[in-house]
Amino acid sequence: MRDFINKLNRQNQKGPPLHGRAPGKKGKKIPRNEHVSAASVGAELKTRWDVSQFKVQPAQGKTRFQDFDLPSPLLHAISDLGFEYCTPIQAKILPSSLYGKDASGRAQTGTGKTAAFLITVITWMLNKPIRDKRKPGTPRILVLAPTRELVLQISEEARLLSKFTNLQTISVFGGMDYKKQIKQLSANPVDIVVATPGRLLDFQRRRDISLKKIEVLIIDEADRMLDMGFIPDVRKIIYSTPEKDKRQTLLFSATLTGEITRLASQWTRNSVTVEIEPEQIAVQTVDQVVYIVTTMDKFALLLNIIHRQNIKRALIFCNRRDEVRRLVKMLTRHGINCSALSGDIPQNKRIRRLEAFKTGKIRVLVATDVAGRGIHIQGMDYVINFMLPHDPEDYVHRIGRTGRAGATGTSISFADEKDAFYIPAIEAFIEQKLSCIEPEQEWLTTPKPIPVRKKRRSRRRRRSVPTKKGKSRTYLTGRT
């Protein structure tokens, strides 16, 4: 590899650079080197990677990714992402799904199921490439998800796993520019489409997308689909794909109710059932603390926890949108760099705020359950329940934002006079007692708000300008 890079450097010294413009001559392009192109550099780097470079020692009770017959470009991406051993769901489902069998099972975000079905479909497409010319808007893989955030998360993971391939992934969801999404679909042949049901049906009605060539159908979080009333839409979409004996179908749900089981039997054939205990996985890897505190002292305790424990990044949950807005205003007054994430915020703003939170530009993100479900952020150490959820399952989903895929995290919850009544139901659901403690008195003193500096307003003066007819017009000119 070093010899190859040195060779490139020598060629660049002899001739013009591979890319860029000549200094001081804007608008004039420099021709590319005839012998070495950027594409050939990328191809050379790809071919020089070998599976032998992905060294993971065998471990008892663990399955390595190289134990499966995965394509080299996929293993290269898995290696770059730092994955070594399969999570329980990956180890359990991949032997069947890679073989082309249908599967339905109990799993939720944070268990590694997204990577499991993406590894399956990427392997399928790389092993069975289509040589003929394909029409734009005719995907090979369809992934259905209930929320925009989950669609974006799956799409991002798909791009990371397929970065050493030519596979194209497109996200389709509401709240974004319709024409922009159509342009993406029509520009080139698409391989993977990740979509919410409503927006996908809109594209189908306008004949901007065809599902007649779908080879693998994935339905993620089927229980959420059912709760949100999406099942009739999902049924319409499934009927527009090839029959179930002519496609592979993978269905995932956090709970396997009777209705979900019936849907799975209708949409799959000879399905392999995968049972994972996602709640226990999330709970066991998260250190849970509950502070018994009055409503009046909750905000002071929150501020002291953030400051005294020097929390760099935290996701805080409230139950309602107005509670989110109020808490963001209070935190901002006290100098905390924070932002809100709730269902009433436009999707483009939600995407920008999530990205800023991931990159550390935003320290605290305050969210509702609707917006917070599906958020996946690497290295999320703290989740704070400023208000306990009324549904025990929502508690598990919240704390599941940390302690993901085997990593450890901390969940801090506040139980005031009202929220304390929800603790027994949560304990029964997670089948363990919560550690409830009272905070020290000094942690209940609210720090003084940081004064906000007012922006200086520019002073303006009037200036008369003569016109052709001898009259004058008066303008306001800025002056600081």
GIWOVEN-V509318 format. One record per pair of residues at least 6 apart in sequence whose ideal C-beta (glycine too) atoms are under 7 Angstrom apart, sorted by the first residue. I is the first residue (numbers start at 0). J is the second residue. D is the distance in Angstrom with one decimal. If there is no record, write none. Layout:
i,j,d
I,J,D
I,J,D
This chain:
i,j,d
0,47,6.0
3,43,6.4
7,35,6.2
7,40,7.0
10,32,6.4
10,34,6.4
10,35,5.7
11,17,6.7
14,32,5.4
15,29,4.9
15,30,6.4
15,32,6.4
16,29,6.5
17,31,6.3
17,32,5.7
17,35,6.7
17,37,5.9
18,37,6.4
19,29,6.8
20,27,6.7
20,28,6.4
20,29,6.5
21,27,5.9
21,29,5.4
45,163,5.6
48,75,5.0
50,65,6.4
50,71,5.8
50,74,5.7
53,65,5.9
53,74,5.7
53,78,4.4
55,63,4.9
55,65,6.7
55,83,4.6
57,63,6.9
58,84,6.7
61,84,4.3
62,84,6.4
62,85,4.4
62,90,4.0
63,83,6.8
63,84,5.9
64,74,6.5
64,77,5.2
64,82,6.4
64,85,6.4
65,74,6.4
67,93,5.9
67,97,6.3
69,118,6.9
69,122,5.8
70,122,6.1
70,125,4.4
70,126,6.8
72,125,6.8
72,163,3.9
72,164,5.0
73,118,6.7
73,121,5.4
73,122,6.3
73,125,6.7
73,160,6.6
75,163,4.9
76,159,6.4
76,160,4.9
76,161,6.9
76,162,5.5
76,163,5.6
80,159,6.2
85,93,6.9
86,110,6.0
86,111,3.3
86,404,6.0
86,405,6.9
87,275,5.9
88,106,5.2
88,110,5.0
88,111,5.6
88,112,5.2
88,115,5.7
88,273,6.5
88,275,4.7
89,111,5.1
89,114,6.5
89,115,4.5
91,273,5.5
92,102,5.6
92,104,6.9
92,115,5.3
92,273,5.0
93,115,6.2
93,118,6.7
93,119,6.9
95,102,5.7
95,271,4.4
96,102,5.5
96,116,6.9
96,119,4.2
96,249,6.3
97,119,5.8
97,122,5.9
99,247,5.7
100,271,5.4
101,247,6.1
101,248,4.8
101,249,6.9
101,267,4.1
101,268,5.6
101,269,6.5
101,270,4.4
101,271,6.9
102,249,5.2
102,270,6.0
102,271,4.6
102,273,5.7
103,250,4.2
103,263,3.9
103,267,5.6
103,270,4.7
103,272,6.1
104,251,6.2
104,272,5.9
104,273,3.0
104,274,6.2
104,275,6.7
105,252,6.2
105,253,6.9
105,254,6.8
105,255,4.9
105,274,5.5
105,275,5.8
106,112,4.3
106,251,5.0
106,273,6.9
106,275,4.8
106,277,5.8
107,253,4.1
107,277,4.3
108,373,6.2
108,375,6.4
108,399,6.9
109,277,6.8
109,281,5.8
109,399,4.6
109,403,4.4
109,404,6.7
110,275,5.7
110,277,4.9
110,280,5.9
111,404,5.5
112,251,5.6
113,153,5.6
113,156,5.4
114,156,6.5
116,217,5.1
116,249,5.2
117,156,6.1
117,157,5.3
117,160,5.3
118,160,6.8
120,140,4.7
120,191,6.8
120,215,5.0
121,160,5.9
121,161,5.5
121,166,6.6
123,214,6.9
123,215,6.3
124,139,6.1
124,166,6.1
124,190,6.0
125,164,6.4
133,188,4.0
135,184,6.3
135,185,4.7
135,186,6.7
135,187,6.4
135,188,5.9
136,184,4.6
136,185,6.0
136,189,6.9
136,207,5.8
136,208,4.7
136,209,6.1
137,209,4.9
137,212,5.0
138,189,4.9
138,190,6.4
138,191,6.4
138,192,4.2
138,213,6.7
139,190,5.2
139,212,6.4
139,213,6.9
139,214,5.0
140,190,6.3
140,191,4.4
140,214,6.6
140,215,5.0
141,192,5.4
141,210,6.3
141,213,5.1
141,216,5.3
141,240,6.9
142,153,5.8
142,191,6.8
142,193,4.4
142,217,4.4
142,219,6.4
143,194,6.2
143,196,6.1
143,217,6.9
143,218,5.1
143,219,6.6
143,233,6.2
143,236,6.8
144,150,4.9
144,153,6.1
144,193,6.5
144,195,6.4
144,219,4.7
144,220,6.4
145,195,6.8
145,220,5.3
145,223,4.1
145,224,5.2
145,227,5.6
145,229,6.1
146,372,6.3
146,373,5.1
147,172,4.5
147,174,6.1
147,195,6.4
147,346,5.7
148,370,6.9
148,373,3.9
148,374,6.0
149,219,6.8
149,220,6.8
149,373,3.5
150,170,5.4
150,172,4.8
150,193,5.0
150,194,6.5
150,195,5.9
151,170,6.1
151,350,6.8
152,373,5.8
152,375,4.9
153,193,4.8
154,168,5.4
154,170,4.4
154,193,4.7
157,168,4.4
157,191,5.5
157,193,6.9
158,168,5.5
161,168,6.9
166,190,4.4
166,191,6.7
167,187,6.1
167,188,7.0
167,189,5.0
167,190,5.1
168,190,6.9
168,191,4.3
168,193,6.8
169,183,5.3
169,184,6.0
169,189,5.0
169,192,5.3
170,193,5.4
171,180,5.9
171,192,5.9
171,194,3.8
171,198,5.3
171,199,5.5
171,202,6.4
172,194,6.5
172,195,4.5
172,198,5.2
173,195,6.3
173,197,5.9
173,198,4.5
174,345,6.5
174,346,3.1
175,346,5.5
175,347,6.6
181,207,5.3
184,207,6.0
184,208,6.0
196,229,4.8
196,232,3.9
196,233,5.4
196,236,6.1
197,232,6.3
199,236,6.1
200,232,5.8
200,235,6.5
200,236,6.7
202,208,4.3
203,239,6.5
210,236,7.0
210,239,4.8
210,240,4.7
211,241,6.9
213,240,4.3
213,241,6.1
213,246,5.8
214,246,6.0
214,247,6.9
215,246,6.5
215,247,4.6
216,237,6.9
216,240,5.8
216,246,5.7
216,248,4.9
217,249,4.7
218,233,6.8
218,250,4.6
219,251,5.3
220,251,6.6
220,252,6.7
220,253,6.6
221,250,5.7
221,251,6.7
221,252,4.1
221,259,5.4
221,262,6.6
222,252,4.6
222,253,5.3
222,254,5.0
222,259,6.0
224,230,5.8
224,233,5.7
225,258,6.4
225,259,6.8
237,266,5.8
240,246,6.2
243,266,6.3
243,267,6.4
243,268,5.1
244,268,5.7
248,266,5.6
248,267,4.6
250,263,5.1
250,266,6.5
250,267,6.3
252,259,4.9
253,277,6.4
263,270,6.2
278,395,4.9
278,429,6.4
281,395,5.8
281,398,6.1
281,399,4.0
281,402,6.1
282,395,7.0
282,429,5.0
282,431,6.8
284,402,3.6
284,405,6.4
284,406,6.6
284,407,5.5
284,408,6.8
285,398,5.0
285,401,6.0
285,402,3.9
285,408,5.1
285,409,6.9
285,410,5.0
286,409,4.8
287,398,6.7
287,410,4.7
287,433,5.9
287,434,6.6
288,411,5.3
288,434,5.7
288,436,6.8
289,412,4.6
289,414,5.4
289,422,6.9
289,433,4.9
289,434,6.5
289,435,4.6
290,300,6.2
290,413,5.5
290,414,7.0
290,436,6.3
290,438,5.2
291,414,5.5
291,419,6.9
291,435,5.6
291,436,7.0
291,437,5.2
292,300,5.5
292,413,5.4
292,415,6.1
292,438,6.2
293,415,5.9
293,416,6.7
294,415,4.5
294,416,6.4
296,443,4.6
297,385,6.7
297,413,5.0
297,415,6.2
298,329,6.0
298,445,6.7
299,443,5.1
299,444,6.1
299,445,4.0
300,413,6.8
300,438,5.4
300,442,5.7
300,443,6.0
301,383,6.9
301,385,6.4
302,333,5.9
302,445,6.5
302,446,5.8
303,442,4.4
304,310,7.0
304,411,6.5
305,313,6.7
305,335,6.5
310,381,5.4
311,362,6.9
312,359,6.7
312,362,6.2
312,379,6.9
312,380,6.9
313,363,5.3
313,381,4.2
313,383,5.7
314,364,5.3
314,366,6.4
314,371,6.9
314,379,6.4
314,382,5.1
314,400,5.5
315,363,6.1
315,365,4.7
315,383,4.6
315,385,5.3
316,366,6.0
316,368,6.9
316,371,6.1
316,384,5.2
316,385,6.5
316,397,5.2
317,323,4.8
317,326,6.0
317,365,6.3
317,367,6.3
317,385,5.5
317,386,5.3
318,386,4.9
318,388,6.5
319,367,6.9
320,341,4.5
320,342,6.9
320,343,5.6
320,367,6.1
322,386,6.5
323,339,5.0
323,341,5.0
323,365,5.0
323,366,6.8
323,367,5.9
324,339,6.1
326,365,5.2
326,385,6.3
327,337,5.6
327,338,6.8
327,339,4.7
327,365,5.2
330,337,4.6
330,363,6.2
331,337,6.2
332,448,4.6
333,446,6.3
333,448,5.3
333,449,6.2
334,449,3.9
335,362,6.3
335,363,5.6
336,361,5.9
336,362,4.4
337,361,6.5
337,362,6.4
337,363,3.8
337,364,6.9
337,365,6.2
338,352,4.7
338,361,5.0
338,364,6.0
339,365,5.4
340,349,6.0
340,352,6.0
340,364,5.6
340,365,7.0
340,366,4.0
340,370,4.4
340,371,6.9
341,366,6.6
341,367,4.6
341,370,5.2
342,367,6.5
342,369,4.7
342,370,5.9
349,370,6.8
352,361,6.5
352,364,7.0
353,374,7.0
355,361,4.6
356,364,4.7
356,376,7.0
357,376,5.4
368,388,6.5
368,393,5.2
371,397,6.7
371,400,6.8
372,396,5.8
374,400,5.7
375,403,6.9
379,400,5.6
379,401,4.7
379,408,6.4
380,401,6.3
380,408,5.7
380,409,6.2
381,401,6.6
381,409,5.3
381,411,6.8
382,397,5.9
382,398,5.5
382,400,5.1
382,401,4.8
382,408,6.9
382,410,5.0
383,411,4.7
384,397,6.2
384,412,3.9
384,413,6.5
385,413,5.9
386,418,6.2
387,412,5.8
387,414,6.0
387,418,4.0
387,421,5.0
388,394,5.2
388,397,6.6
389,421,6.1
391,424,5.0
391,425,4.6
391,428,3.6
392,428,6.8
394,425,5.0
395,429,6.6
398,410,4.0
401,408,2.8
401,409,6.8
401,410,6.6
402,408,3.8
414,422,6.1
414,435,6.9
422,433,6.2
425,433,6.8
426,432,5.8
426,433,5.7
455,479,7.0
457,477,4.7
457,478,6.4
457,479,5.1
458,478,5.0
459,475,4.5
459,476,6.2
459,477,5.8
459,478,6.2
460,476,5.9
460,478,5.7
461,473,5.2
461,475,6.4
462,474,5.4
462,476,5.1
463,471,4.3
463,473,5.4
464,471,6.3
464,472,5.4
464,474,6.3
465,471,5.1
466,472,6.1
